Amino acid sequence: MLISLQNIHFEYGARVIVADASWPIMPGERIGLIGLNGTGKSTLLHIINGDYRVSAGSVDRAKNLTIGFFNQDLLSLETEASILSVAMTAFDKVIQLEKEIEAITNTLASGENETLLHLFSDKLHELEALDGYHIRHRSEAILEGLGFSTQDLSRPYHEFSGGWRMRVLLAKMILQQPDLLMLDEPTNHLDLPSIEWLERYLVHYQGSVIIVSHDRYFLDRMVTKIVELYQEQLHLYSGNYSFYEQEKLLRREGQKRAYDNQQEYIRQQERFIERFRSKATKAAQAQSALKRLDKMERIEEVDRGAARIRISFSVEKIPGKMLCTLKGISKQFGEIRVLDQADAEIARGDKIALIGANGKGKSTLLRIIAGTEPCSGERKPGHQVVTSFYAQHQLEALHLENNVLDELKGCGSGKTEQELRNLLGCFLFSGDDVFKKIRILSGGEKARVALAKTIISRANFLLLDEPTNHLDMNSVEMLIGALHQYEGSYILVSHDRYFVQQTANRIWEIMDGRIIDFQGSFAEWETWKASKTPNPEEKMFPPEGKTAVPAPEISRDVVLPFADLNKGATKGLRDTKKELQKQQRIFQDLENRMTKMQAEKASLESILATPGIYADKQRFLECESRYQVVLSTLETANREFELVFERILNLESSTLPGELPVH
């Protein structure tokens, strides 16, 4: 076990984040940490990282555990160094070794010294053991995988925007290869190719990973366990996000039935107490019933969650059949040509997703369609087309001295104040938040106001540039529902694949300056694209001589020559491997047994939480007895689990680099 959170309690000011919550984090797990905005997911990661201390319970970490924590706070870093140098600070030990070797080399230049020669040899051996000769190549490969060009690698870190800086820091975190990698919204600053690259990398990552993300596709493809922070508790689900959704629905239904049953039982007991507490012959029984109610552990009422308010668009005019026609459109910035004799047509009813890597000209194309970006070629607008354009630069059009509600009132939508407040609730402005001045809002909050204004604009053609940024999953679902009901047409740019799949019936991709038009959904486009391009795994593990991603092991053609040097060592290694495989089988068997026992424990807890169980004394005693046996067995299995895991770690450290076990 890497980390064990045992019955922890943590408050942030007067607000409780978690109460009596437990969570074991095992080796090799890929975990999605989810919950509504503001529930404390990032705070929980800080607790795991050791930044915050819990007020009760314990956070136990394995000896020599290394943790990498990728989060927004890292942006405080300022440096003149190149992005390659920043990424390579992941190898502090190797860099220090190189400096020591250089110093010894300079000293040896003035005369031989046997002691220094031995030290020099030792340092070289240590450098080789740490794979120090390949750190530059590995760093370059990671940075290029995350979207940087080869020319970018030598540019100073401070020249890049916040989103690109976050990519550099993500690269550094990946290169460190910690035992536990914690990623707080890693896809926020990545384009689609970079997200796909990160997915492929994390699938092969040897350590454990905890991911906080609002990207459903990313969670579905990445995680094997979901931990939900809900009602100040941590709820564990073995599966990806889609499995969690189904399982949570079943759990909520079960909790609701148990809650309703208990409430009915309480009402019956209260009626009995009220009726007989004054009668001498029944007073003792009434008092006993009252004590039972006082001691009863109350089942929580099912939280209804965020309100499902329907967002609706209004379209004032019906446009002509063709909304916009582009012919021979070309556009370049300096030496960079983003569009080259590109043609496209947008018809009434089209729901187009414009996708691809950053820097390919997606936002530029939206501005050309809107008529706000000069270009060469012909742009022909359609009849009665009313366009509304949502993009980051639209934030400048907000009136800073208005409050949020007044900003929407000034749009002339004809909606009542209550309708506007309901709409703002969908975009995470609740209660008195609607009276905040625009000038004091964060960038994300301003973006949500601008998107709300777009929705009530009564336009029949929407241009949406990253509309889901700064929205939680609930708000994204509401926006999807609104776009399903929208009678107009739209083009959207988004890296949220779930959102694109749910909203687009055409896919546009800019390639070599042209607009590639695919008629179909995003899933159909992915299938078509896969049939036209090489296996993406080849980019992860390309042919010999060119490694695009740092491989976590040394290849066999490197390992075998070392093994042949010493047959005795080879035999010892084989014995160690056999023992390692044996312990791994024990480990797997223990894990399976513990999973079954955990399921039985949860089932018994559910039964014991049902009020009706207490009416059947024999059944209650049987359940309670079995529950105690399961708890005792689980405790013993946990101790054995930790011992076996420790043995595996020791055996792994005895094998050659690269001969890592497959869990």
C-alpha positions as CSV (number, residue, x, y, z in Angstrom):
1,M,0.0,0.0,0.0
2,L,1.4,3.4,-1.0
3,I,-0.8,5.6,1.1
4,S,-3.5,4.9,3.6
5,L,-6.0,7.6,4.7
6,Q,-7.6,6.3,7.9
7,N,-10.7,8.0,9.3
8,I,-9.4,11.4,8.4
9,H,-11.2,14.6,9.3
10,F,-10.4,18.0,7.7
11,E,-12.0,21.4,7.9
12,Y,-11.2,24.4,5.7
13,G,-12.2,27.3,8.0
14,A,-15.7,26.5,9.2
15,R,-16.4,24.2,6.3
16,V,-15.9,20.4,6.7
17,I,-14.2,18.9,3.6
18,V,-14.0,15.2,4.8
19,A,-15.3,13.6,8.0
20,D,-14.2,10.1,9.1
21,A,-13.1,9.2,5.6
22,S,-10.8,6.4,4.6
23,W,-9.0,5.6,1.3
24,P,-6.2,3.0,0.6
25,I,-4.1,3.9,-2.4
26,M,-2.4,0.8,-3.9
27,P,0.5,0.4,-6.3
28,G,-0.3,0.5,-10.0
29,E,-3.8,2.1,-9.6
30,R,-5.1,4.7,-12.0
31,I,-7.7,6.6,-10.0
32,G,-10.2,9.3,-11.0
33,L,-11.0,11.7,-8.1
34,I,-14.3,13.4,-8.8
35,G,-16.9,15.6,-7.1
36,L,-18.9,18.8,-7.7
37,N,-17.0,22.1,-8.0
38,G,-16.0,23.4,-4.6
39,T,-16.3,20.0,-2.7
40,G,-12.6,20.0,-2.0
41,K,-10.9,17.7,-4.5
42,S,-7.8,19.8,-4.8
43,T,-7.7,20.2,-1.0
44,L,-7.7,16.4,-0.7
45,L,-4.7,16.1,-3.1
46,H,-2.9,18.6,-0.9
47,I,-3.6,16.5,2.2
48,I,-2.2,13.4,0.4
49,N,0.9,15.5,-0.6
50,G,1.5,16.5,3.0
51,D,0.7,20.2,2.5
52,Y,-2.2,20.2,4.9
53,R,-2.5,18.3,8.2
54,V,-5.7,16.5,9.1
55,S,-7.4,17.4,12.4
56,A,-8.3,13.7,13.1
57,G,-7.3,10.3,11.7
58,S,-4.0,9.5,10.0
59,V,-2.3,9.7,6.7
60,D,0.3,6.8,6.5
61,R,2.8,6.8,3.6
62,A,5.1,4.0,2.5
63,K,8.7,4.4,3.3
64,N,10.7,6.4,0.6
65,L,7.5,7.1,-1.3
66,T,7.9,9.8,-4.0
67,I,4.9,11.9,-5.0
68,G,4.6,14.2,-8.0
69,F,1.8,16.8,-7.7
70,F,0.8,18.7,-10.9
71,N,-1.5,21.7,-10.1
72,Q,-2.1,25.3,-10.9
73,D,0.0,26.6,-8.0
74,L,3.1,25.6,-10.0
75,L,2.6,28.6,-12.2
76,S,4.4,30.8,-9.7
77,L,7.7,29.6,-11.1
78,E,9.6,32.3,-13.0
79,T,12.9,31.7,-14.7
80,E,15.0,32.8,-17.7
81,A,16.1,29.2,-18.4
82,S,14.9,27.4,-21.6
83,I,11.9,25.1,-21.4
84,L,14.2,22.1,-22.0
85,S,16.3,23.1,-19.0
86,V,13.2,23.5,-16.8
87,A,12.0,20.0,-17.8
88,M,15.4,18.5,-17.2
89,T,15.4,19.8,-13.5
90,A,13.5,16.5,-13.0
91,F,16.9,14.9,-13.0
92,D,18.5,16.9,-10.3
93,K,20.7,14.0,-9.1
94,V,22.0,13.3,-12.7
95,I,22.7,17.0,-13.2
96,Q,24.6,17.2,-9.9
97,L,26.6,14.0,-10.9
98,E,27.5,15.6,-14.3
99,K,28.9,18.7,-12.5
100,E,30.9,16.5,-10.1
101,I,32.3,14.5,-13.1
102,E,33.2,17.7,-14.8
103,A,35.0,19.0,-11.7
104,I,37.0,15.7,-11.4
105,T,37.9,15.8,-15.1
106,N,39.3,19.3,-14.7
107,T,41.3,18.2,-11.7
108,L,42.7,15.1,-13.5
109,A,43.8,17.3,-16.4
110,S,46.5,18.7,-14.2
111,G,47.9,15.3,-13.2
112,E,46.8,11.7,-12.4
113,N,45.5,10.8,-9.0
114,E,44.6,7.2,-8.2
115,T,41.9,8.1,-5.6
116,L,40.3,10.6,-8.1
117,L,40.4,8.0,-10.9
118,H,38.5,5.5,-8.7
119,L,36.0,8.2,-7.8
120,F,35.7,9.2,-11.4
121,S,35.0,5.6,-12.4
122,D,32.4,5.3,-9.6
123,K,30.6,8.5,-10.7
124,L,30.5,7.3,-14.3
125,H,29.0,4.0,-13.2
126,E,26.4,5.8,-11.1
127,L,25.6,8.1,-14.0
128,E,25.0,5.0,-16.2
129,A,22.9,3.3,-13.6
130,L,20.6,6.4,-13.6
131,D,20.4,6.4,-17.4
132,G,22.0,9.8,-17.3
133,Y,23.2,9.7,-20.9
134,H,19.7,9.7,-22.2
135,I,18.0,12.4,-20.1
136,R,18.2,15.1,-22.7
137,H,16.7,12.8,-25.4
138,R,13.9,11.7,-23.0
139,S,13.1,15.3,-22.0
140,E,12.9,16.4,-25.7
141,A,10.6,13.5,-26.5
142,I,8.2,14.3,-23.7
143,L,8.1,18.0,-24.5
144,E,7.5,17.3,-28.2
145,G,4.8,14.8,-27.3
146,L,3.0,17.6,-25.4
147,G,3.0,19.8,-28.4
148,F,6.2,21.8,-28.5
149,S,8.2,22.0,-31.7
150,T,12.0,21.2,-31.8
151,Q,12.7,24.9,-32.2
152,D,10.6,25.8,-29.1
153,L,12.9,23.7,-26.8
154,S,15.6,26.3,-26.6
155,R,13.2,29.3,-26.0
156,P,13.1,30.8,-22.5
157,Y,10.4,29.6,-20.2
158,H,9.1,33.1,-19.4
159,E,8.2,33.7,-23.1
160,F,5.4,31.2,-23.0
161,S,1.8,31.7,-21.9
162,G,0.4,30.1,-18.8
163,G,-1.1,27.2,-20.7
164,W,2.2,26.3,-22.4
165,R,4.1,26.8,-19.1
166,M,1.8,24.2,-17.5
167,R,2.8,21.8,-20.3
168,V,6.5,22.2,-19.4
169,L,5.8,21.6,-15.7
170,L,3.7,18.5,-16.6
171,A,6.6,17.2,-18.7
172,K,9.0,17.7,-15.7
173,M,6.5,15.8,-13.5
174,I,6.3,12.9,-15.9
175,L,10.1,12.7,-16.2
176,Q,10.5,12.4,-12.5
177,Q,8.5,9.2,-12.6
178,P,7.3,9.3,-9.0
179,D,5.7,6.4,-7.3
180,L,2.4,8.4,-7.1
181,L,1.6,11.0,-9.8
182,M,-1.3,13.4,-8.9
183,L,-2.7,15.4,-11.8
184,D,-5.1,18.2,-11.1
185,E,-7.0,19.0,-14.3
186,P,-4.1,18.0,-16.6
187,T,-6.1,18.3,-19.9
188,N,-7.2,22.0,-19.3
189,H,-4.1,23.3,-21.2
190,L,-3.7,20.5,-23.8
191,D,-4.9,20.3,-27.3
192,L,-6.5,17.0,-28.7
193,P,-3.2,15.4,-30.0
194,S,-1.5,16.2,-26.7
195,I,-4.4,14.7,-24.7
196,E,-4.2,11.5,-26.8
197,W,-0.4,11.4,-26.3
198,L,-0.8,11.8,-22.5
199,E,-3.4,9.0,-22.5
200,R,-1.0,6.6,-24.3
201,Y,1.8,7.5,-22.0
202,L,-0.2,7.0,-18.7
203,V,-1.4,3.6,-19.9
204,H,2.2,2.5,-19.7
205,Y,3.1,4.4,-16.6
206,Q,4.6,2.1,-13.9
207,G,3.5,4.1,-10.8
208,S,0.1,5.0,-9.4
209,V,-1.9,7.9,-10.8
210,I,-4.6,10.1,-9.3
211,I,-6.5,12.3,-11.8
212,V,-8.9,15.2,-11.1
213,S,-10.6,16.0,-14.4
214,H,-13.9,17.2,-15.9
215,D,-13.0,15.4,-19.1
216,R,-15.2,12.3,-19.2
217,Y,-13.5,10.7,-22.1
218,F,-10.1,11.1,-20.5
219,L,-11.4,9.5,-17.2
220,D,-13.1,6.7,-19.1
221,R,-9.9,5.8,-21.0
222,M,-7.5,6.3,-18.1
223,V,-8.8,5.2,-14.8
224,T,-9.6,1.8,-13.3
225,K,-11.1,3.2,-10.1
226,I,-13.3,6.2,-9.2
227,V,-13.2,7.9,-5.8
228,E,-16.0,10.4,-5.3
229,L,-15.9,13.1,-2.7
230,Y,-19.6,13.3,-1.8
231,Q,-21.4,14.4,1.4
232,E,-18.0,14.8,3.2
233,Q,-17.2,11.1,2.5
234,L,-15.0,9.2,0.0
235,H,-17.0,6.7,-2.0
236,L,-14.9,4.1,-3.9
237,Y,-16.0,2.5,-7.2
238,S,-14.0,-0.2,-9.1
239,G,-14.3,0.9,-12.7
240,N,-14.1,3.8,-15.1
241,Y,-16.3,6.9,-15.1
242,S,-19.1,5.2,-17.1
243,F,-19.2,2.3,-14.6
244,Y,-19.3,4.8,-11.8
245,E,-22.4,6.5,-13.3
246,Q,-24.3,3.3,-13.5
247,E,-23.1,2.0,-10.1
248,K,-23.8,5.3,-8.3
249,L,-27.4,5.3,-9.6
250,L,-27.9,1.8,-8.1
251,R,-26.3,2.9,-4.8
252,R,-28.4,6.1,-4.6
253,E,-31.6,4.0,-5.2
254,G,-30.5,1.6,-2.4
255,Q,-29.7,4.5,-0.1
256,K,-33.0,6.1,-0.8
257,R,-34.9,2.9,0.0
258,A,-32.9,2.4,3.2
259,Y,-33.5,6.1,4.2
260,D,-37.3,5.8,3.5
261,N,-37.5,2.6,5.5
262,Q,-35.7,4.1,8.4
263,Q,-37.8,7.2,8.3
264,E,-41.0,5.1,8.4
265,Y,-39.6,3.1,11.3
266,I,-38.7,6.4,13.2
267,R,-42.2,7.7,12.6
268,Q,-43.8,4.5,13.9
269,Q,-41.6,4.6,17.0
270,E,-42.3,8.3,17.6
271,R,-46.1,7.7,17.4
272,F,-45.7,4.9,19.9
273,I,-43.7,7.1,22.3
274,E,-46.1,10.0,21.9
275,R,-49.1,7.8,22.6
276,F,-47.9,5.7,25.5
277,R,-45.2,7.8,27.3
278,S,-47.9,9.1,29.7
279,K,-49.4,5.7,30.6
280,A,-47.9,4.0,33.6
281,T,-48.2,0.5,32.1
282,K,-46.4,1.5,28.9
283,A,-44.0,4.2,30.1
284,A,-41.0,1.9,30.4
285,Q,-41.5,0.6,26.8
286,A,-41.9,4.1,25.5
287,Q,-38.6,5.1,27.3
288,S,-36.8,2.1,25.8
289,A,-38.1,3.1,22.3
290,L,-36.8,6.6,22.8
291,K,-33.4,5.4,23.8
292,R,-33.3,3.1,20.7
293,L,-34.0,6.2,18.5
294,D,-31.4,8.2,20.2
295,K,-28.7,5.5,19.7
296,M,-29.8,4.7,16.1
297,E,-27.2,5.7,13.4
298,R,-29.2,7.8,11.0
299,I,-29.0,7.1,7.3
300,E,-28.2,10.2,5.2
301,E,-31.0,11.5,2.9
302,V,-29.9,11.1,-0.8
303,D,-28.5,14.4,-2.0
304,R,-30.5,15.5,-5.0
305,G,-27.3,17.1,-6.4
306,A,-27.2,20.2,-8.6
307,A,-30.5,21.4,-10.0
308,R,-31.2,20.3,-13.5
309,I,-32.3,23.6,-15.0
310,R,-33.0,23.5,-18.7
311,I,-31.0,26.0,-20.7
312,S,-32.9,27.2,-23.7
313,F,-32.0,29.2,-26.8
314,S,-34.3,31.5,-28.7
315,V,-33.9,32.1,-32.4
316,E,-35.4,35.3,-33.8
317,K,-35.0,34.8,-37.6
318,I,-34.8,31.8,-39.9
319,P,-31.8,32.2,-42.1
320,G,-31.4,31.1,-45.7
321,K,-30.2,27.6,-46.8
322,M,-26.6,28.6,-46.9
323,L,-25.1,30.5,-43.9
324,C,-21.6,31.1,-45.1
325,T,-19.5,30.1,-48.1
326,L,-15.7,30.2,-48.2
327,K,-13.8,30.0,-51.5
328,G,-10.0,30.1,-51.9
329,I,-9.4,31.5,-48.4
330,S,-5.7,32.0,-47.5
331,K,-4.2,33.4,-44.3
332,Q,-0.8,33.6,-42.9
333,F,1.0,35.2,-40.0
334,G,4.6,36.2,-41.0
335,E,6.2,33.0,-42.3
336,I,3.4,30.8,-40.9
337,R,0.6,29.9,-43.4
338,V,-2.5,28.6,-41.6
339,L,-4.9,28.5,-44.5
340,D,-4.0,28.0,-48.2
341,Q,-6.8,28.2,-50.8
342,A,-9.3,26.6,-48.4
343,D,-12.9,26.0,-49.4
344,A,-15.9,25.3,-47.1
345,E,-19.7,25.7,-46.9
346,I,-21.9,25.9,-43.8
347,A,-25.6,25.0,-44.4
348,R,-28.6,25.6,-42.2
349,G,-28.8,22.8,-39.6
350,D,-25.1,22.1,-39.5
351,K,-23.5,21.3,-36.1
352,I,-19.8,21.5,-36.9
353,A,-16.9,20.7,-34.5
354,L,-13.5,22.2,-35.6
355,I,-10.8,20.0,-34.0
356,G,-7.0,19.6,-34.1
357,A,-3.8,20.7,-32.6
358,N,-3.1,24.2,-31.2
359,G,-1.6,26.6,-33.7
360,K,-3.3,25.1,-36.8
361,G,-5.7,28.1,-37.2
362,K,-9.0,27.0,-35.6
363,S,-9.7,30.3,-33.8
364,T,-8.5,32.2,-36.9
365,L,-10.9,30.3,-39.1
366,L,-13.8,31.1,-36.7
367,R,-12.9,34.8,-36.9
368,I,-12.8,34.6,-40.7
369,I,-16.3,33.1,-40.7
370,A,-17.5,35.8,-38.3
371,G,-16.0,38.4,-40.6
372,T,-13.6,39.9,-38.0
373,E,-10.4,38.6,-39.5
374,P,-9.0,39.9,-42.8
375,C,-7.9,37.3,-45.3
376,S,-7.5,36.7,-49.0
377,G,-10.2,34.8,-50.9
378,E,-14.0,35.1,-50.9
379,R,-16.2,35.0,-47.8
380,K,-19.9,35.0,-48.8
381,P,-22.4,35.4,-45.8
382,G,-25.9,34.0,-46.1
383,H,-29.3,35.6,-46.0
384,Q,-30.7,36.7,-42.6
385,V,-27.8,35.2,-40.7
386,V,-27.5,36.6,-37.1
387,T,-24.2,35.5,-35.6
388,S,-23.1,35.3,-32.0
389,F,-19.4,34.7,-31.3
390,Y,-18.2,33.3,-28.0
391,A,-14.4,33.4,-27.5
392,Q,-11.9,34.5,-24.9
393,H,-11.4,37.9,-26.5
394,Q,-15.2,38.5,-26.1
395,L,-14.4,39.0,-22.4
396,E,-13.2,42.5,-23.2
397,A,-16.7,43.5,-24.3
398,L,-18.1,42.9,-20.7
399,H,-19.0,46.1,-18.8
400,L,-16.7,46.1,-15.8
401,E,-19.0,48.2,-13.5
402,N,-22.1,46.0,-14.1
403,N,-22.9,43.2,-11.8
404,V,-23.4,39.8,-13.3
405,L,-27.2,39.9,-13.4
406,D,-27.3,43.5,-14.8
407,E,-24.9,42.4,-17.6
408,L,-27.4,39.8,-18.8
409,K,-30.4,42.2,-18.3
410,G,-28.7,44.6,-20.7
411,C,-28.8,42.0,-23.6
412,G,-32.4,42.7,-24.4
413,S,-33.3,39.0,-24.4
414,G,-36.8,39.6,-22.9
415,K,-36.2,37.0,-20.2
416,T,-37.4,37.7,-16.6
417,E,-35.0,38.2,-13.7
418,Q,-35.8,34.8,-12.4
419,E,-35.1,33.2,-15.8
420,L,-31.8,35.0,-15.9
421,R,-30.9,33.9,-12.4
422,N,-31.8,30.3,-13.3
423,L,-29.5,30.5,-16.3
424,L,-26.7,31.9,-14.2
425,G,-27.1,29.1,-11.8
426,C,-26.3,26.7,-14.6
427,F,-23.0,28.6,-15.0
428,L,-22.1,28.3,-11.3
429,F,-23.4,31.7,-10.2
430,S,-25.7,31.0,-7.3
431,G,-27.3,33.1,-4.6
432,D,-25.6,36.5,-4.1
433,D,-22.9,35.6,-6.7
434,V,-25.2,37.3,-9.3
435,F,-24.5,40.6,-7.7
436,K,-20.7,40.5,-8.0
437,K,-19.2,43.2,-10.1
438,I,-17.7,42.0,-13.4
439,R,-14.4,43.8,-12.6
440,I,-13.7,41.5,-9.5
441,L,-14.5,38.2,-11.3
442,S,-11.7,35.8,-12.2
443,G,-10.9,35.0,-15.9
444,G,-13.0,31.8,-15.6
445,E,-16.0,33.6,-14.1
446,K,-15.9,36.2,-16.8
447,A,-15.8,33.5,-19.5
448,R,-19.0,31.9,-18.0
449,V,-20.8,35.3,-18.0
450,A,-19.8,35.8,-21.7
451,L,-21.1,32.3,-22.5
452,A,-24.4,33.0,-20.8
453,K,-24.7,36.2,-22.9
454,T,-24.1,34.2,-26.0
455,I,-26.9,31.8,-25.1
456,I,-29.6,34.6,-24.7
457,S,-28.5,36.5,-27.8
458,R,-31.4,35.1,-30.0
459,A,-28.8,34.4,-32.8
460,N,-29.4,31.7,-35.4
461,F,-25.7,31.0,-35.9
462,L,-23.2,30.4,-33.0
463,L,-19.5,30.4,-33.1
464,L,-18.2,28.8,-29.9
465,D,-14.5,28.8,-29.1
466,E,-13.8,26.4,-26.2
467,P,-17.2,26.9,-24.5
468,T,-16.7,24.1,-21.9
469,N,-13.6,25.6,-20.3
470,H,-14.3,26.6,-16.7
471,L,-17.5,24.5,-16.6
472,D,-18.1,21.5,-14.4
473,M,-19.6,18.2,-15.7
474,N,-23.1,19.2,-14.6
475,S,-22.9,22.5,-16.5
476,V,-21.5,20.8,-19.6
477,E,-24.4,18.4,-19.6
478,M,-26.8,21.3,-19.4
479,L,-25.1,23.0,-22.3
480,I,-25.2,19.8,-24.3
481,G,-29.0,19.6,-23.6
482,A,-29.4,23.2,-24.8
483,L,-27.5,22.6,-28.0
484,H,-29.7,19.6,-28.7
485,Q,-32.8,21.9,-28.5
486,Y,-31.2,24.8,-30.4
487,E,-32.9,25.4,-33.8
488,G,-30.0,27.3,-35.3
489,S,-26.6,26.2,-36.6
490,Y,-23.2,26.4,-34.9
491,I,-19.4,25.8,-35.2
492,L,-17.6,24.9,-32.1
493,V,-13.9,24.5,-31.2
494,S,-13.4,22.1,-28.3
495,H,-10.9,19.6,-26.9
496,D,-13.6,17.9,-24.8
497,R,-14.2,14.8,-26.9
498,Y,-17.4,13.9,-24.9
499,F,-18.9,17.3,-25.6
500,V,-17.9,17.1,-29.3
501,Q,-19.4,13.5,-29.6
502,Q,-22.7,14.7,-28.1
503,T,-23.1,17.9,-30.1
504,A,-21.5,17.6,-33.6
505,N,-22.8,16.0,-36.8
506,R,-19.8,17.2,-38.9
507,I,-16.1,17.3,-38.1
508,W,-13.7,19.8,-39.6
509,E,-10.0,19.5,-39.3
510,I,-7.4,21.9,-40.7
511,M,-4.6,20.0,-42.4
512,D,-1.9,21.5,-44.7
513,G,-3.9,24.7,-44.9
514,R,-7.0,23.0,-46.1
515,I,-10.3,22.3,-44.4
516,I,-10.9,18.5,-44.3
517,D,-14.7,18.0,-44.0
518,F,-16.0,14.7,-42.5
519,Q,-19.8,14.1,-42.4
520,G,-20.5,12.2,-39.2
521,S,-19.9,12.1,-35.5
522,F,-16.6,12.3,-33.6
523,A,-16.6,8.6,-32.9
524,E,-17.1,7.9,-36.6
525,W,-14.3,10.4,-37.5
526,E,-11.9,8.6,-35.0
527,T,-12.6,5.3,-36.7
528,W,-12.1,6.8,-40.1
529,K,-8.9,8.6,-39.0
530,A,-7.5,5.4,-37.4
531,S,-7.9,3.6,-40.7
532,K,-6.0,6.3,-42.5
533,T,-3.0,6.7,-40.1
534,P,-0.4,4.4,-38.6
535,N,-1.0,2.8,-35.2
536,P,-0.5,5.5,-32.6
537,E,1.4,3.0,-30.4
538,E,4.2,3.3,-33.0
539,K,4.7,6.9,-31.8
540,M,4.9,5.7,-28.3
541,F,7.3,2.9,-29.0
542,P,8.8,3.6,-32.5
543,P,11.4,1.5,-34.4
544,E,14.8,0.8,-32.9
545,G,17.1,3.8,-32.7
546,K,14.5,6.4,-32.2
547,T,12.6,6.5,-28.9
548,A,9.8,9.1,-28.8
549,V,8.8,8.5,-25.2
550,P,11.0,7.6,-22.2
551,A,10.7,3.8,-21.9
552,P,10.5,2.7,-18.3
553,E,12.7,-0.3,-18.9
554,I,16.0,-1.1,-20.6
555,S,15.5,-3.2,-23.7
556,R,16.6,-6.8,-23.7
557,D,19.5,-6.3,-26.1
558,V,21.0,-4.1,-23.5
559,V,20.3,-6.4,-20.5
560,L,21.5,-9.7,-21.9
561,P,25.2,-8.8,-22.5
562,F,25.4,-7.8,-18.8
563,A,23.8,-11.1,-17.8
564,D,26.3,-13.1,-19.9
565,L,29.2,-11.6,-18.0
566,N,28.6,-13.7,-15.0
567,K,26.7,-17.0,-15.2
568,G,26.5,-17.2,-11.4
569,A,24.8,-13.8,-11.3
570,T,22.4,-15.0,-14.0
571,K,21.4,-18.0,-12.0
572,G,20.9,-15.8,-8.9
573,L,18.8,-13.5,-11.0
574,R,16.6,-16.5,-12.2
575,D,16.0,-17.6,-8.7
576,T,15.1,-14.1,-7.6
577,K,12.7,-13.8,-10.5
578,K,11.0,-17.2,-9.6
579,E,10.5,-16.0,-6.0
580,L,9.3,-12.6,-7.3
581,Q,6.7,-14.4,-9.6
582,K,5.6,-16.5,-6.6
583,Q,5.1,-13.4,-4.4
584,Q,3.2,-11.7,-7.2
585,R,0.8,-14.7,-7.4
586,I,0.3,-14.5,-3.7
587,F,-0.2,-10.7,-4.0
588,Q,-2.8,-11.1,-6.8
589,D,-4.6,-13.8,-4.8
590,L,-4.7,-11.6,-1.7
591,E,-6.0,-8.7,-3.7
592,N,-8.8,-10.8,-5.1
593,R,-9.8,-12.2,-1.7
594,M,-9.7,-8.7,-0.2
595,T,-11.9,-7.3,-3.0
596,K,-14.5,-10.1,-2.3
597,M,-14.3,-9.4,1.5
598,Q,-14.7,-5.7,0.9
599,A,-17.8,-6.4,-1.2
600,E,-19.2,-8.7,1.6
601,K,-18.4,-6.0,4.2
602,A,-20.3,-3.4,2.2
603,S,-23.3,-5.7,1.8
604,L,-23.4,-6.5,5.5
605,E,-23.2,-2.8,6.3
606,S,-26.1,-2.1,4.0
607,I,-28.1,-4.8,5.7
608,L,-27.2,-3.5,9.2
609,A,-28.2,0.0,8.1
610,T,-31.8,-1.2,7.4
611,P,-34.1,-0.5,10.3
612,G,-36.1,-3.7,9.7
613,I,-33.1,-5.9,10.7
614,Y,-33.5,-4.9,14.3
615,A,-37.0,-6.4,14.4
616,D,-35.5,-9.9,13.7
617,K,-33.2,-10.6,16.7
618,Q,-31.8,-13.9,15.3
619,R,-31.0,-12.4,11.9
620,F,-29.5,-9.3,13.4
621,L,-27.1,-11.5,15.6
622,E,-26.1,-13.6,12.6
623,C,-25.3,-10.5,10.5
624,E,-23.5,-8.8,13.3
625,S,-21.4,-11.9,14.0
626,R,-20.6,-12.4,10.3
627,Y,-19.6,-8.7,10.1
628,Q,-17.1,-9.0,13.0
629,V,-15.6,-12.1,11.3
630,V,-15.2,-10.2,8.0
631,L,-13.6,-7.2,9.8
632,S,-11.1,-9.5,11.6
633,T,-10.3,-11.4,8.4
634,L,-9.8,-8.2,6.4
635,E,-7.4,-6.8,9.1
636,T,-5.3,-10.0,8.9
637,A,-5.3,-9.9,5.1
638,N,-4.3,-6.3,5.1
639,R,-1.3,-7.1,7.3
640,E,-0.3,-10.0,5.1
641,F,-0.9,-7.8,2.0
642,E,1.6,-5.2,3.3
643,L,4.2,-7.9,4.1
644,V,4.0,-9.4,0.6
645,F,4.1,-6.0,-1.0
646,E,7.3,-5.2,0.9
647,R,8.8,-8.5,-0.2
648,I,8.0,-7.7,-3.8
649,L,9.7,-4.3,-3.5
650,N,12.8,-5.9,-2.1
651,L,12.9,-8.5,-4.8
652,E,12.3,-5.9,-7.6
653,S,15.3,-3.9,-6.3
654,S,17.4,-7.1,-6.7
655,T,16.6,-7.5,-10.4
656,L,18.5,-5.8,-13.2
657,P,17.1,-2.4,-14.4
658,G,14.4,-3.0,-16.9
659,E,13.5,-6.5,-15.6
660,L,10.4,-5.1,-14.0
661,P,7.5,-7.3,-13.1
662,V,4.2,-7.0,-14.8
663,H,1.4,-6.5,-12.1
